[in-house]
Amino acid sequence: HLNNESCDYAAFDRSNTQIMRNIRTIIYEHFKSIGYEVYPEVKVLDHHYTHLLFNMEDGDMVAVEIGTQRISANRMDNLTDEYRKKNIAVKWIVIADAEISVREDQTYFLKRYLLNESLNKDLIVVSWDAAKISQHKVDSSKYEYNGRNIESDNYPNTYTEVASLNDLTFDGNELSLAGFTSRYEAWLHKKRKAFCKKITQLEEESRQQMEAIKQQEQ
């Protein structure tokens, strides 16, 4: 079996770099140590080995796939469809620089897909040495005033947190940094308050300009 280059595992093993195998092992040991029922390299799909498979407390199964910018759109769509047929949720972790901010319009396919198409509209990135992990979530709301997009350096479109791998957990059946959702919601609340304040300021400026024009016309 080990010498059969046509077998599924041989193909799987060739597609996994040493870095990917190291990261998979570190993530496996992390979740195992905190009590999750997790298994590495499980064959639940035809011709594919799942990086990590979780049996959750509610009876659901969650597959965790680890990917890089090399994965194709077709490959990702095919895997997602195959997991869906098996009624298994699939979560992706991207190997990249975890401390770089993510912009949806300036990143490669896998990151764009997760930010826009994943159930939680978020992205989890692990660094090449697995020392850092980051979570990114897009705020898809529109912030416009009189047809003009209102942008803020303090509140970009994507919220980001960077932590250590020890902070990676599940929020329900969603991979997440511990407490990320509540902190994202608090950030979103502040962002919306800042937007409303900006609109009030713009309306006051518009009112003052109108007053100035009226006075000039008198």
NORTAPE-V704870 format. One record per residue. N is the residue number from 1. SS is DSSP state (~ for helix, > for strand, _ for the rest). PHI is phi in whole degrees, 0 to 359 (none if undefined). NEAR is the number of other ideal C-beta (glycine too) atoms within 12 Angstrom. Layout:
# NORTAPE-V704870
N_SS_PHI_NEAR / N_SS_PHI_NEAR
This chain:
# NORTAPE-V704870
1___none_10 / 2___295_8 / 3___263_8 / 4___274_11 / 5___289_13 / 6___269_11 / 7___286_16 / 8_~_299_20 / 9_~_292_21 / 10_~_299_17 / 11_~_295_16 / 12_~_298_24 / 13_~_294_20 / 14_~_293_15 / 15_~_278_23 / 16___252_29 / 17___284_17 / 18_~_298_12 / 19_~_299_19 / 20_~_297_31 / 21_~_295_24 / 22_~_297_22 / 23_~_296_39 / 24_~_302_35 / 25_~_296_23 / 26_~_296_32 / 27_~_294_35 / 28_~_302_31 / 29_~_294_20 / 30_~_298_28 / 31_~_290_32 / 32_~_298_17 / 33_~_290_15 / 34___255_19 / 35___98_14 / 36___279_25 / 37_>_272_21 / 38_>_227_30 / 39_>_228_23 / 40_>_269_27 / 41_>_51_26 / 42_>_257_27 / 43_>_262_21 / 44_>_253_27 / 45_>_248_26 / 46___294_14 / 47___62_19 / 48_>_205_29 / 49_>_251_30 / 50_>_287_36 / 51_>_301_39 / 52_>_218_40 / 53_>_238_33 / 54_>_251_36 / 55_>_262_22 / 56___276_25 / 57___298_14 / 58___277_13 / 59___95_12 / 60___285_22 / 61_>_252_27 / 62_>_234_37 / 63_>_265_38 / 64_>_246_40 / 65_>_252_44 / 66_>_249_42 / 67_>_227_37 / 68___231_28 / 69___293_19 / 70___283_19 / 71___292_28 / 72___271_17 / 73_~_298_18 / 74_~_297_12 / 75_~_297_22 / 76_~_293_29 / 77_~_297_18 / 78_~_297_20 / 79_~_296_34 / 80_~_300_30 / 81_~_296_16 / 82_~_295_23 / 83_~_295_28 / 84_~_299_16 / 85_~_298_14 / 86___271_23 / 87___59_14 / 88___243_30 / 89_>_288_28 / 90_>_239_41 / 91_>_240_41 / 92_>_246_40 / 93_>_241_42 / 94_>_260_42 / 95_>_272_37 / 96___191_32 / 97___285_22 / 98___285_33 / 99___258_21 / 100___266_20 / 101___296_23 / 102___250_35 / 103___243_18 / 104_~_303_26 / 105_~_272_14 / 106_~_229_14 / 107___215_25 / 108___275_25 / 109_~_308_24 / 110_~_302_34 / 111_~_294_37 / 112_~_300_25 / 113_~_301_30 / 114_~_293_38 / 115_~_293_34 / 116_~_250_24 / 117_~_247_23 / 118___292_30 / 119___304_21 / 120___264_27 / 121___52_25 / 122_>_225_38 / 123_>_221_43 / 124_>_244_46 / 125_>_240_43 / 126_>_246_41 / 127___288_26 / 128___298_23 / 129___260_17 / 130___64_28 / 131___281_19 / 132_>_234_29 / 133_>_221_40 / 134_>_231_36 / 135_>_234_42 / 136_>_232_39 / 137_>_222_35 / 138_>_276_30 / 139___268_28 / 140___273_16 / 141___294_16 / 142___265_14 / 143___240_23 / 144_>_232_14 / 145_>_219_20 / 146___54_11 / 147___78_7 / 148_>_252_13 / 149_>_284_14 / 150___263_24 / 151___251_18 / 152___219_19 / 153___294_10 / 154___283_14 / 155___227_24 / 156___289_22 / 157___287_30 / 158_>_242_34 / 159_>_270_34 / 160_>_226_32 / 161_>_228_33 / 162_>_240_26 / 163_>_213_26 / 164_>_270_21 / 165_~_300_34 / 166_~_296_19 / 167_~_273_26 / 168_>_282_40 / 169_>_210_28 / 170_>_243_33 / 171_>_252_26 / 172___68_17 / 173___251_25 / 174_>_254_29 / 175_>_299_44 / 176_>_194_32 / 177_>_288_35 / 178___302_21 / 179___79_17 / 180_~_300_32 / 181_~_300_25 / 182_~_294_15 / 183_~_290_22 / 184_~_297_27 / 185_~_296_16 / 186_~_294_16 / 187_~_298_25 / 188_~_296_24 / 189_~_297_17 / 190_~_295_19 / 191_~_298_27 / 192_~_292_21 / 193_~_296_17 / 194_~_296_21 / 195_~_295_26 / 196_~_299_17 / 197_~_296_19 / 198_~_295_24 / 199_~_296_20 / 200_~_300_15 / 201_~_296_16 / 202_~_295_20 / 203_~_293_16 / 204_~_293_14 / 205_~_298_16 / 206_~_295_17 / 207_~_299_14 / 208_~_296_14 / 209_~_294_14 / 210_~_296_14 / 211_~_298_14 / 212_~_296_13 / 213_~_293_12 / 214_~_298_11 / 215_~_296_10 / 216_~_293_9 / 217_~_280_8 / 218___281_7
